[in-house]
Amino acid sequence: MDIAAELLKDQKKAAVTLGDQWEGKRGSKFNKNFIYTQWNGTQMDLGSPYLFLLLQK
């Protein structure tokens, strides 16, 4: 499965599960969500993925 499609599927599942707590976009605008999001769909700081990977070494 394409990684981007899998990520989108996971985000949609999280949006449904979280209900009103999901702050990302919904409906026809769902594809406009950020790639890296926090647990509630808000934009993650762009340095966070780098720092996570840096600490995994």
N, C-alpha and C positions, 0 to 999 in steps of 0.2 A: 504494500500500500504506500502511496506517496506520503511523505512525511507531512507536507503542508495539509493534505486532506485529513490525515489522522489528527493533526493539531486542531483543525477546524471542528472535527467531530467531537473531540474532547471538550472544546470550548462550548459547543452547543449543549452538550450533556451537562456541563457545569452550570450554564445559564438556566436550564430547566430545573436542575436540582436546587439551585439557590433561590429561585423565584425572585422576590422583590429585592433581595440582597445583591443581585447581579446589577452592576452599574454600567456595564458595557452596552453596546448597541444591540438592538433586537430586530426581529422581523426582516424586512427586505434590506435593511442597512447592516445586518449582522456581519457581512463580509468586510465592513469598514472598521472592524475592531482591530486593535493593535496585535502584532504577532506575539510579543512578550507582554503578558498581562499578569496582574496580581490575582489572587484567589477570587476576587469579586468582579473581575473584568476591567478594572481601571488600568491605565498604562503603567507598566513597570518602568522604573528608572533604567535608562539605557545602559548604564554601567553595571547593573545587577547581574546579567548573564555572564559578563566577563569576570566579575569578581567571584561568582560561584565557580566558574571553571578554573580560575586561578587558585582558589583554595582547595580544589580537588587534587592538586599535584602532591 
